[in-house]
Amino acid sequence: MRRDIINAAILWFALTLVAELSLPPLYGLFPLAAAQEALVSDESFRVLMALGTPVFTFVVAVLLYSLIRFRARGGALENGAPIRGSDRVAGVWLAITGGLCITVIIYPGMTGLAEFQGNKNADLVVKVTGRQWAWDFAYPAYNITGATEIVLPVDKRVKFEITSADVLHSFWIPAFRDKMDAVPGQVNTMYVTPNTLASFDHDFNLRVQCAEICGTSHAAMSAPVRIVSQTDFDAWVKEKSIISDDPVARGATLSKSLGCAACHSTDGSKIVGPTWLNLYGSQVAFEDGTTMKADEAFLREFILNPDFKVVKGFSKGVMPPSLGKSLTPEQINDLIAYIKSLSK
Ligand code: HEC
């Protein structure tokens, strides 16, 4: 028995050594980390792996050794001597794994959480609204609304105020690691300090991705993120704060931030709804056999009351009737101007 314990211990030691040594090269597979919080997150992962590995290899070593050493070797099968529980072994096992659990709850658990949320001072507030199926960003301090990308100055602490206009979504930027639910009627906060100049164009992990299944176009619910220098950020703010006096440009931005573009293409392809390419001025056929010319009045009626007719080949009730009701008359005019501009 003593021999067996020594053998199993040697196997455990060898497995642990191999596993612990093969871990660090695997950490090279981590996706881009572009925020201080991401480094904390990755560090926690490494600590948990380093502490968890010996527990895992212990179970594997005992199992492997027992399978080989105590296998049936042919001949007559008979029951072995009865095994009685050992309070000592159980006690030691409980003490060690319990101790490990308490350790990781404190570090990296509570210490990590404190690093994420401890400091409530933010240099910049970004309001985030999720809706089926687009993200809408606003920078209250700069009067910017309806942004379709997130632009952040490097090394500044950013507070995201996250909510939803319809169903549950989840705000996730892989390069920052953090994730926060977007809940209708509630504002959740998340703090991030971007620490690398990078953008979605360089690395696709710098994107907002919905991480809570929210309907048929859930996977397409993403938006680019850009981390820039303070000077570039100021320039972007300046450019964005000048409200465009072109209704078509305003309409194009609205169609993205409101999520129309998730269902309506502008290149003739059919996504969830009909394309807007050459819609204006065309003769639209309905499921009930009637047709109607797509003029301004028709577009207005449809945006305000999507169920008044069902376009042939599509289903009723897909386009959210709540959308139009939340818009101002100017916004509806902008959207119509934009749809008009898509007819040649
Ligand atoms: C969830 C998907 C979805 C979203 C979001 C959506 N629509 Fe639609 N839309 C549809 C579908 C499906 C139809 C056709 C079915 C029907 O008749 O109800 C449609 C039809 C329309 C039509 C009728 C004319 C036609 O042939 O295309 C207009 C105009 C329109 N949508 C405008 C908008 C605007 C403006 C927005 C954004 C404020 C928007 N839609 C958002 C799915 C959507």
Residues whose N, C-alpha, C, O or C-beta is under 5 A from the ligand:
A	BS01	HEC	Q132 L258 G259 C260 C263 V272 G273 P274 T275 V284 L299 F302 I303 P306 K309 V310 V311 F314 S315 K316 G317 V318 M319 P320 L323 L335
